[in-house]
């Protein structure tokens, strides 16, 4: 009788595990990004491009988590774009690492600096764990844009040329002068959009990891439309999990940092 109970318990456990596997499959790569989630396609594309790996990975079960609603830091944002679009700078930065205690973000920050992409926001290089606000993101993206194109806002969208942008961007008058060129360029190019139908930029707000991959896809599409750069055929391997602090589960497995 006891053996029958044990067999029944094992069968129930196997059925439960199979059900969990089906849930993972239905939800895609990440357990916390369901197929119906608004940024699902962008998250899956960024993973396929090896731009992101997720915030948690269990090698025993294959479970991954992405934490799509968590705020993005300066380090995370630069890491995602560096992996795909500046692989040589990243390889050079990684080659110079000698200390095992070096922070995970160090090569990404170094690569971004080497590419000249911290111009006008140099202080961000010393604030890798800071939550990235939209104003600073606009500067980083405008620096990236100018790395590959000499186009000016008036050529992209005359309505977003700085002298005329007040009619298009609802909060233009509140945008500091030092950020206006970057906001104008990134909105005119389509890399960034307003947060509402009025075109409000809301530059002091932060962005989520889901929003980050949406922007990654826009950058990738824009660069590909120009024919440069192609995604590297042998991209720099990201870490097993995007190296960010996440709660350690009560039960194994451990979080890969």
C-alpha positions in Angstrom: 0.0 0.0 0.0 2.8 2.3 0.9 4.5 1.7 -2.5 1.3 2.5 -4.3 1.1 5.9 -2.4 4.7 6.7 -3.3 4.1 5.8 -7.0 1.0 8.0 -7.0 2.9 10.9 -5.4 5.7 10.6 -8.0 3.2 10.6 -10.8 1.6 13.7 -9.5 5.0 15.4 -9.2 5.9 14.5 -12.7 2.6 15.9 -14.0 3.2 19.1 -12.1 6.6 19.5 -13.6 5.3 18.9 -17.1 2.6 21.5 -16.5 5.4 24.0 -15.4 7.3 23.2 -18.6 4.2 24.0 -20.6 3.8 27.3 -18.9 7.4 28.3 -19.6 7.0 27.3 -23.2 3.8 29.2 -23.6 5.3 32.3 -22.1 8.5 32.3 -24.2 12.0 32.7 -23.0 11.4 34.4 -19.7 9.0 33.2 -17.0 7.9 36.8 -16.1 7.3 37.9 -19.7 4.1 36.4 -21.0 3.3 36.0 -24.7 0.6 38.7 -24.3 2.9 41.2 -22.6 3.1 44.5 -24.5 6.9 44.3 -25.0 7.0 40.6 -25.5 8.3 40.7 -29.1 11.0 43.2 -28.3 12.2 41.2 -25.3 12.4 38.0 -27.4 14.2 39.8 -30.2 16.7 41.4 -27.9 17.4 37.9 -26.4 17.7 36.4 -29.9 20.2 39.1 -30.8 22.1 38.3 -27.6 21.7 41.9 -26.4 20.1 40.7 -23.2 20.1 37.5 -21.2 17.8 38.3 -18.4 18.2 39.1 -14.7 18.0 35.5 -13.4 19.0 32.2 -14.9 18.7 28.7 -13.5 21.0 26.3 -15.4 19.3 23.3 -13.8 15.8 24.0 -15.1 16.5 26.6 -17.8 14.2 29.1 -16.1 15.0 32.7 -16.9 13.5 36.0 -15.6 13.7 39.4 -17.1 12.1 41.8 -14.6 10.6 43.9 -17.4 9.1 46.6 -15.0 12.3 47.3 -13.1 14.2 50.6 -13.6 17.2 50.6 -15.9 20.6 51.8 -14.6 23.2 53.6 -16.7 25.3 50.5 -16.7 22.5 48.2 -18.0 21.5 50.6 -20.8 25.1 51.0 -22.0 25.7 47.2 -21.7 22.8 46.3 -24.0 23.8 48.7 -26.7 27.5 48.0 -26.4 27.0 44.2 -26.8 25.4 44.6 -30.2 26.8 47.8 -31.7 30.3 48.3 -30.3 31.7 44.7 -30.1 35.3 45.8 -30.9 35.4 48.4 -28.2 34.0 45.9 -25.8 36.5 43.2 -26.7 39.3 45.7 -26.2 37.9 46.8 -22.8 37.5 43.2 -21.7 41.1 42.4 -22.8 42.4 45.0 -20.4 40.7 43.5 -17.3 43.1 41.8 -14.9 41.4 41.9 -11.5 38.7 39.3 -10.8 37.1 41.8 -8.4 36.4 44.3 -11.2 32.8 45.3 -11.3 30.7 43.6 -14.0 29.9 46.9 -15.7 33.5 48.1 -16.0 34.2 46.9 -19.6 30.8 48.3 -20.8 31.5 51.7 -19.3 35.1 51.7 -20.7 33.8 50.7 -24.2 31.2 53.4 -24.1 33.9 55.9 -23.1 36.2 54.6 -25.8 33.5 55.2 -28.4 33.1 58.8 -27.2 29.5 58.2 -26.3 29.5 59.9 -22.8 30.1 63.3 -24.4 28.2 66.0 -22.5 27.2 63.5 -19.8 30.6 62.4 -18.7 29.5 62.2 -15.1 27.4 59.1 -15.9 30.6 57.1 -16.3 31.1 57.4 -12.6 27.4 56.7 -11.8 26.9 53.2 -13.3 24.2 52.2 -10.7 22.2 55.4 -11.1 18.7 55.0 -12.5 18.8 56.4 -16.1 16.5 59.3 -16.7 15.1 60.2 -20.1 17.1 63.4 -20.5 20.4 61.5 -20.1 19.2 58.7 -22.3 18.5 61.2 -25.0 22.1 62.5 -24.8 23.5 59.0 -25.0 21.4 58.1 -28.0 22.1 61.4 -29.7 25.8 60.7 -29.3 25.3 57.2 -30.8 23.2 58.8 -33.6 26.0 61.2 -34.5 28.5 58.4 -34.4 26.9 57.0 -37.6 25.1 60.0 -39.2 25.6 63.7 -39.8 21.8 64.2 -40.3 20.3 67.1 -38.3 16.8 67.3 -36.8 15.4 69.7 -39.5 16.3 67.1 -42.2 14.4 64.3 -40.3 11.4 66.2 -39.0 11.1 70.0 -39.5 8.6 70.1 -36.7 11.2 68.9 -34.2 13.9 71.3 -35.2 14.8 73.1 -32.0 13.3 76.5 -33.1 10.0 74.9 -33.9 9.9 72.1 -31.3 7.9 74.1 -28.8 4.8 73.5 -31.0 5.4 69.7 -31.1 6.8 68.8 -27.7 4.3 69.8 -24.9 6.8 70.3 -22.2 9.5 71.9 -24.4 9.6 75.0 -22.3 10.6 72.9 -19.3 13.5 71.1 -21.0 16.9 72.5 -19.9 18.8 74.2 -22.7 21.6 71.6 -22.3 19.3 68.8 -23.3 17.2 70.4 -26.1 19.4 69.4 -29.0 19.5 65.8 -27.8 15.8 65.6 -27.2 15.1 67.2 -30.6 17.4 64.8 -32.5 16.2 61.6 -30.8 12.6 62.4 -31.2 13.0 63.6 -34.8 14.9 60.4 -35.7 12.2 58.2 -34.0 14.5 56.7 -31.5 12.5 58.3 -28.7 8.8 59.2 -28.6 6.8 61.4 -26.2 5.1 59.7 -23.3 1.6 60.8 -24.4 -0.3 62.1 -27.4 0.8 65.6 -26.7 4.4 64.7 -27.3 5.4 65.3 -23.6 9.0 64.2 -23.2 9.0 64.0 -19.4 12.8 64.0 -19.1 13.1 63.5 -15.4 11.3 60.2 -15.5 13.2 56.9 -15.6 12.5 53.9 -17.9 12.0 50.2 -17.4 13.8 47.3 -18.8 10.9 46.6 -21.1 11.2 50.2 -22.5 14.9 49.7 -22.8 14.5 46.7 -25.2 11.9 48.7 -27.2 14.6 51.4 -27.7 17.2 48.8 -28.5 15.0 47.5 -31.3 14.5 51.0 -32.7 18.3 51.6 -32.7 18.9 48.3 -34.4 16.3 49.0 -37.1 17.7 52.5 -37.7 21.3 51.3 -38.0 20.2 48.4 -40.2 18.3 50.7 -42.5 21.5 52.6 -43.0 23.4 49.4 -43.6 25.7 49.9 -40.6 26.6 48.3 -38.4 25.3 44.9 -39.0 24.9 42.8 -35.9 28.2 41.0 -35.5 28.2 37.4 -36.8 30.2 36.4 -33.8 28.9 38.8 -31.1 30.6 39.2 -27.8 29.1 36.7 -25.4 27.0 38.4 -22.7 27.1 37.1 -19.2 24.9 34.1 -18.4 22.5 36.6 -16.8 22.6 40.4 -17.2 24.8 41.0 -14.2 22.5 43.0 -11.9 21.6 42.7 -8.3 18.5 40.5 -7.9 17.1 38.8 -4.8 18.7 35.4 -4.1 16.0 32.7 -4.1 15.2 31.0 -0.8 15.8 27.6 -2.5 18.6 26.8 -4.9 19.6 27.5 -7.7 21.7 30.5 -7.1 21.6 33.7 -9.1 24.3 34.1 -11.7 25.9 37.6 -11.4 
